[in-house]
Amino acid sequence: MKRLFCLLILSFGLFGCDRDPETTTIQMPIHLAPQKGLTGDWQLKVRVSSPEMDAVMQTIPLTVDPEQGGVQQVTIPNLLVGDTVKIKIEILADGQLVSERSQSITLLDSAANTVSFEMDKLVEEKADPESEEPEPKEEEKEEKPKKLPDKITWQKDGSKMVLIPGGSFQMGDHLDKMANALPVHKVKLDGFYMDSHEITVGQFKRFLKQSGYKPEAVKAGWDINHLWNEVKNWSPTDEHPVIYVSWNDATAYAKWAGKRLPTEAEWEYAARGGRIGKGYPWGDDEKVARDYANYQGTGGRDKWDKLTAPVGSFKPNGYSLYDMAGNVWEWCQDWYGSDYYSKSPAKNPPGPGTGKFRVLRGGSWGNSDTINLRVAGRSNDSPGRRSRYIGFRCVSGLR
Ligand SMILES: [Ca+2]
């Protein structure tokens, strides 16, 4: 019983309803033995790769209580029939790897491809992180040189940043009233680091002090004290997100910090937190929205009525990003194009070459409807626009 083991079960069930001859799915029931006395923020990382395609990687919050044990179902769609793929499962507690398993499977035509993983004795592996299982040994060695830290602190502005691993996702949504989120299309992105929090009032003040940059509100005639008094009405402390920043201001900050604004595709991919086809950063359940987002009104964790919340007051998504829904709208790098999704390049789309408005994402404390909190929701405004509802965060590419 003490031995670690990995059980592979292939079951070839013909489901009949899959008429697409080229793609299929993998179903992955992940069995967790009860882990006595363990607490922490648990995550499941799933990586699927083959010689024919780039790695698809997801980070998923563990829905099974590790103390109780149980089965968590993971489904990976849109895989090529006939491909032999390698699946790697990692379990992390508070960002630290505690257990991993790998298996390969050849995907069958029109079949439900199932790989079952048995995870037990998580703590024994944690105690010896250098230990490797005999079976996946060679493949583990291949991957180690690529390993980047999951979390970093950006020296220039002190931001905590999290690694968003490269991969592919379905961008957009079929939800009513979101014609500009169509067509849903596959996008492939290189990895990047993203600020885990929105840029705060305190960070933006330090930027102005150190750089001498004159914010757009001041250029437009506001006294700087008037600007900060206005900010204070809705973002009362240095820990609240900065507001009344135009796209030009946000871009100037990012440039000063040696970062950049996220592309719209990067923002949506990151907001999804490794989840596939879900409406919000936390999944589909609107009833728990106030655990994750500050929007109009209060309830649950949302104690902020008619103002922003200090950044990081709500639960993070699967990539440890906070406030990707609500609090403040976030500027993206791209020009806005309502029909851009029909002509977007498949890899690292940069947005239209020109336009009148810049993309805004994520909704804000002022939104009454959760539709604005959706990961695929798109808004826009002119690059000089300043508002109590708009802030930003930055990213850095890996090269
Ligand atoms: Ca609120």
Boltz pocket constraint, residues with backbone or C-beta under 6 A from the ligand:
constraints:
  - pocket:
      binder: B
      contacts: [[A, 293], [A, 294], [A, 295], [A, 296], [A, 297], [A, 298], [A, 302], [A, 303], [A, 304], [A, 305], [A, 306], [A, 307], [A, 365]]
      max_distance: 6.0
